[in-house]
């Protein structure tokens, strides 16, 4: 069966450091992979989309890599800030649907 | 600009009562529409999606149903709620196109449903 795995343990890092979150998947051949941010009690907010033929994509302090051989995406936040504290979800397309991982909680402390 | 509305924001309903949650989108035409549920400590579960008026696809068999009476209106319903229906219900829309994964989804503010 198709699986999307994100580290269930919360990631705690110090302000200013780089946060790296991992998304692994099995039994998918996605053409696209997306990352979202979700704050408590709110709906997810789209951050970045990367295509299978793109190795890396950047947006401001965010960077996403996509390795279709390893079936893995890495999500980096450089110069992290307390405001970056949230849950981050990766998502893969399956037909018309997007399947989401359970997310990794990030806590950035001052 | 596009906006997505959901109501109500919170709802407390007894077991066995009916349910109707509404979602409307503004500022776009012919969107794909989605209903998700997020239970406590669990990930987003896709419940239904729609690619057009009257076209509903169900991802998970359950006592819920969905309807799309207008292009930008999506309704989630139940005739009799179960305790397990408690959760955070999210509506989302995306641009309609040939490659669905190529388009991001935009989520509404959600409805917190507690079934007692």
Interface residues (C-beta under 8 A of the other chain):
Chain A: X30 X31 X32 X34 X41 X42 X43 X44 X45 X46 X49 X51 X89 X92 X93 X94 X95 X96 X97 X98 X99 X100 X101 X102 X103
Chain B: X32 X34 X42 X43 X44 X46 X49 X51 X57 X59 X88 X90 X92 X99 X100 X101 X102 X104 X105 X106 X107 X108 X109 X110 X112
